[in-house]
Amino acid sequence: MTELKSHENNIAKFDLNFTAEEFKKAIDTVYKRNRGRIRIDGFRKGKAPKRIIENIYGKDVFTRDAIELLFPKAYNKAIDELNLEVIDQPSVDFDEAVEGKDLTLKVEVETKPHPELGDYSTLEVEKVDDEVKDSDVEAELKRQQEENARMKPVEDRAAKKGDIVNIDFDGSIDGEHFEGGKAEGYDLELGSNTFIPGFEDQIEGKNIGDTFDVNVKFPENYQAVDLKGKDAVFEVKLNSITEKELPELDDEFAKDISEFDTLEELKEDTKKRIGEEIKKQAKRVVENRAIEELIRISDVNAPKAMVEKQIDSEIQNMTNQLQQYGLTLEQYAQMMGGIENLREQFRQQAETRVKADLVVDEVALKEDLKVSDEEIEKEIEDAAKTQGVDDLEKFKEAFRKNISKDFVIENIKRRKAIDVLVNNVKFVEKKEDDKEEKEDK
């Protein structure tokens, strides 16, 4: 059984001890693995004795590799025995490593901290409106109208807000063209605010075939660092104009886009669906606010190792999203001022996420929350349902192979811990200063 020498400031210290025989066996194994790659004059390749190689390359020629051979199994066994939740790579030191003598490796590793929780029995959280408003239903029907609109070419008037214009454009700053500032046959909806502020406004009133300059200023918070705050001129040609012809909101519309016969039935179904989504969103808001409040009243710090790991996760998610648009992380990072600058942009978000995980995990520990085999099975089945898989058993087999049981248990425990927090929430009205601030805006 490994003995824990100390565990202060979340740094665990312990020794890994190996007998002289174990160390010698590891050195012999490393020698046998590597001798085929070592050439010694007077010996056939792979046939030079160990002592000859050590005389030429030094007594410790195989020491480092032997330690690397011994370390992983012993280390993993030790952290299991000591029940350590490690969050970073260990540092290893030793006084001497001599064949024929016992070997002691001195290990230091950072472990997951346990925050000092505030009293979460009466968390105060502002009320969240989860009622469906008529305007919500109207907005959704409007969206469906837009989605089912017929596009009609326009030839007898100038472009106006709401039109979709097809344009060619070429941008320059101080007469120099810049990367990403040129396109041909680009469709742009006027009023969508998808371009630089002021760009779309200057197309309104122009006619098909017009060629003109659009003068804009890139925002100070623009994503491309080399364009921030710069004045730019775009040469624009208006190729065509189309307008949306919206269908009437009536029973025929309901029949065309749904299984319902009347507009009233469609409205009722829309209200129900929106209501379910609003309640889900409201639940997430309450959960997030409860966690934020718990962080505020607790003593919790985000270890650098955990923050960096979370940033790695955020970067990986971004990489996957960029691939859907045909971009690489390197290309995007270049636009954002480099990978380190990109990582810094994720830092605050990552620190908040780490603190949230730490306090929620501590609640699960304090409440002694358990996870049954049935709950694990349901978690896997829910994942299969979400992904719409046909072969459930095959999915389960692949899931268990690629996702650790501990990871599943951790996620279930966190959800249970969040439920504990929400069940303890005391809802309060929005603070007056928040209302006044909103009114001022």
N, C-alpha and C positions, 0 to 999 in steps of 0.2 A: 504494500500500500504506500503510495507516494505521500510524503509529508509536506504540507503547506508551510513554508517558512515565514511568510508574511503576506498580508493582503491589505495594504494601505493605499488610499487615493486611487482605488480601482486598479492597482498594479499587483498582480499575483506573482509571487516568487517561490520557486520550488526547484529541487534538484532531480535530475534523472541519473541514476547510478547503473553502471554496467560493470560486470566482472571482467577480469583480465581475459578470461576465456572467451566471453562474448565479443569483446573488442577485437581479439586476435582472429576470431572466426569471421568477423565483418571485414577485416583487412585482407584476409585470405580470399574472401569472396570477391572483393573489389579487384584484387590482383588478377584473379582468374578472368574476370570480365574485361580487363584492360590490357592484359599482356600481349594480346594479338595486335594491338595498335602501337606497341613500343618496339623500336628497332635498336638492337644493341650489336655492335660489331663483334663478330666471332660466334654469334648465336643465330640460329634460324629464327625467322619471325614468329613470335609467340612462345619461344622456348627459353628465353632468358630467365634464370632463377630470380626470385623475389629479392634476395639479398644483394644480387648484382645490380638490379634496377635501383634499389635503395641507396647503394654506394654511389651510384652515378647521379641520381636525381635528388637524393636526400632521404633521411629516415622517415620524413612525414609525407612522402610522395602519395601514399594511399590513405593518409589519416583523414583528410577532409571528406573524401568520398565515403570512407567507412562510417564517419559520424552521420553523414547524410543518409546512409543506409539504415543506421540504427534508430535515428531520431523519430521519424514520423509515427511508427507504431507505438513506441514508448510514450511519446507526447500525447497522442490521442487517448491512450489508455489513462494517462495521468489526469487529463482534464475531465474525463468521464468519472474517474474515482473522486476527484476533488469537486465535482459538480460545478465547474467553472463555465461561465458564458463568455467566451473570448470574443473580442470585437476587432482584433488586429493581429498582424503577424507577430510571432514571438521573437525576442532577441535571445541569443544563445552565446554563452561564454564558457571557457574552461581554463583551469590553471595549467594543466599539462595533458597531453594525449600521447602516451608512450606504450608501444606494444609490449605486452608482458605485465602491465600494471592495470589496476582498475581505472575506469574512466568516469568522471563526474561532470555532467553538463549542467551549468547554472542557467535556469530559464526565467525570463521575465516576460509577462504578457498582460496587455490591458484587457480588462473585463468590463462587461456591461454594468453601468452604474444603477443604483436603485435610488430614485429621487425620494425626497421627503414630501409626502403628499399633504396638501391642505385638506381641510374638512370638506368632503364632497357630499355630505348628507343633505345639504340644503344649497345646492348650486343655484344661483340666480341667473336666469337667461331671459332675454327679451322675447315677447310673444312673436310668433311667426304666423302671418295670415295664410291660411290654407284653404280659403273659400274661393270657389270659381266665380269670376265676375262675367257679366254679359259681354264686356269688352274682350275678355279672353276668348270666348266662343266666336265673337265677330272677327277677331284677328285670325283665328284658325280657318274660318270659312273664307276669309279674304286670301289667305295663303293658298288654299285649295283653288280658289278662283284664278289666282296668278299662275298656279301650276298647270291649270287646264286652259290657259288663255291661248288664243290663236294669234300668231304673229302676222301682221299685215304690213306690206311694204308702203312707205310714204314717199310721195314724189312731189307733192304740190305745196309744201310748206317747209319752214325751217325746223331745226331740231329743238325739242323742248324736254323739260324734265319728265322722266318716265319712259322716254324713247330708248331704244337700243340702237346705238350708232356703231357702224363699222368704220374703223379708222386705221391709217398708217401714222406712225409717229417716230420721231428721232430726236432724242434729247441731248443737250450740250450744256456745259458749264464753262463760262469764259471762252467760248468757242471750241472747247475740247469735248468730243463725244465720250460718253462713259458707258461701261459695261452694264447691260440690262436695261438701257434706256431707249432701245429701238425695237419696233415690232411692225408687222404688216398684217392687215386683215384682222385687226383686233376688235372683238365685240365688247362694248362697254355700255352699261345701263346708266343713263344720266340721272343723278340723284342717289345713286347707290353708295356714294362716298368710298369707293374702293380704290380710287387714285389719290394722289397728293392733293391736299386741300386747295381748292381754286381751279383745279384742272378741268373738272366736268362743267363747272359754271361757264367757262370760256368757250365751250363748244355749243352751248345753247344759243339759238339765234342764227347759227350757221346753216348753210344749204349744201346739198349734195354737190360734190365737185370742188367745194371751197378748199383752198390751201391757206393756212394761217399759223401764226405763232401763238403759243400758250406760255405765258410767263408765270412761274410758280417759285415758291421757296420751300425746300425740304424742311420738315419739322426738326426741331432740335433733338427729339427722341427717335429719329428715324433709325431703322435697324442697320443700315449700311453706314458704318462709321465715317467713311470718306465723303459721304453725301450730306451728313447732318448740317442743317442750317444754311446750306448753299443755295444761291439763286440759280435757277435753271431755265432754259428756253427750249420748248419742244416745237419742232416743225410738224404740223398736223395736217393731214388730208382727210376730208370727210368723204367716205366711199358710198355709204348708204344709210338710210334711216328706216327702222321698222318700229311699229307701235303694237302694244298688246290690245287685243280685242277681248274683253272679259266676258265670260258667259253670264247669263242672268242667274241670280240666286233664286231658284224656284224648284218645284217638284221634279222637273225634267233634269235639272242639274244634279239633284240628289240621286236620281235613278242612274244617271250616267257614271257617277264616280263612286257609288256605294251599292250595298245590297238593299237599301231602303227605298220606299216608294214615295215618301214625302220629305219636304224640307224640314218639317218639324221633327220627324224621326231622326233625321241626320243631325239636327241641332242637339237633340237629347243625347244621342250617342257621343257626339263631340264633347258635350259638357261632361259626360261620365268619364271619358278617356282623359280629358284635361284634368278633371278632378283627381283621378288616380295619380297622374304625374305630378300635380302640384303637391299632393300629400307626401309623395316620395321625396320631392325636393325639400319640402318643409321639414321632413324628418331628418334629412341630411344636414340642413342648416342648424337645427336644434342640436344634433350630435356634435357638429363642428364647434358650435358656440359653447357647449358644455365642456368639451375638451379644452378649448381656448381659456375658459374660465378656470378650469382645474390647473392648467399650466400657470396661469397668473397667480394663483394662491399657493402654488407649490414651489419647492426649492429644487429646480431641475436644470441641468446643464447638458448641452449636446456635445459629446466627445467628438474630436476632430475625425477620428477613424470612422465613426458611424456616419458623420456628415459627408465625408468623401465617398463612402460607399453609396449613400443615398444619391449624391450627385451623379455617380457612375450610372445608377439606375435611371435617373432622369435623362441623362445623355443617351442611354441605350433606347429608351422610349422615343426620344426625339429622332434618333437614327432610323428607327422602324417607320416613323411617320414620314420622314423625308424621302424614304425609299418609294413611298406611294406616289410621290410627285417627281420621281426621277432624279432626286438630288442626293448627294453624298454628304456626310457629316463634315468632311473637309471643306467642301464648297460653301456650305452654310456658315461654318466657323470663320471662313475667310471674310465673308460679308459682315460678320459680327465682330471683327477685330481679333480673331484668333481663338484657339480652343480654350486658352486660359481665361480669356475675357468671357467666353461663353459659360465656362464653369462658374465663374464668379457671379454671373447673373442668376444661377440656380442656387447659390449658397444660402441665402436667407430662407428661401422656400424649403430647402433641404434641412436646415437647422430646425425650422418649425415642425416639419414632419417627424424628425428624430425625437424632439421633445414630446410630441403627441404620442408616438409609439411608446416612449419610456413611461409616461404617466399612466397610459392605458394598461400597459403590461403590469405596472405596479398595482393597479386596482385589481387586475385578475389574480395576482399573487396574494394580495391582502384578503380578497374575498374567497380565496381557495377554490377558484372555479375549475371544474372538471369537464372533460370531453369524453363522451362515450364512443364506443365503436360504431354504434348506430348513427351518431351524429357525423362521424367521419364518412361513413358510407353515403349518407344523405348529401354531404358536401360534394362528393365525387359525382353523384347522380345529378345534382343541380348544375354542376359544371358541364356535364354531358348535355343536359337539356338546353342550357344557354347556347352551346355550340351547335345544337341541332344534329347530334351524331345519330347514326342509324344502329350501329353495333355497340350496344352499351358495354358488354363484357370486354370487347376488344379495347374500348376507350378506358375502362377501369384498369386493365392490365398496363396500358401505356401510361396512364396517369400515375399509377403506383411506381412504375419504373423511373419516371422522370421527376416526380414531385415527392419530396420527403414527407413522411408522416408527421414529423415535428413541425414542418411548415404549415400543414393543414391544421394541426392542433392549435398552433399559434394564432392563425387567422380566426378560428372559431372562438377561441378564448377572448380575443380582442373584441369581437362583436358582442360577446356576452358582457364584457366589461363596460362597453359603451352603453349597452342596455341598462346596466346598473346605474351609470351616471345619469342617463335620461330619466330613469324612474325616480331619481332623487331631485330632479329639476323643479325649481319653483319659478313659474313664469311671472314676469313682471312687465309692466307697460314700458314702452320706449321712453327713455329719459328725455326730459324737457329740453336739455341742451342739444340733444341729437335732433329733436324736432325742429328747433329754432335754426340749427345749422342747415337742415334740409330745406326749410322755408327760405333762408337767405339765398340758397343756391337757385 
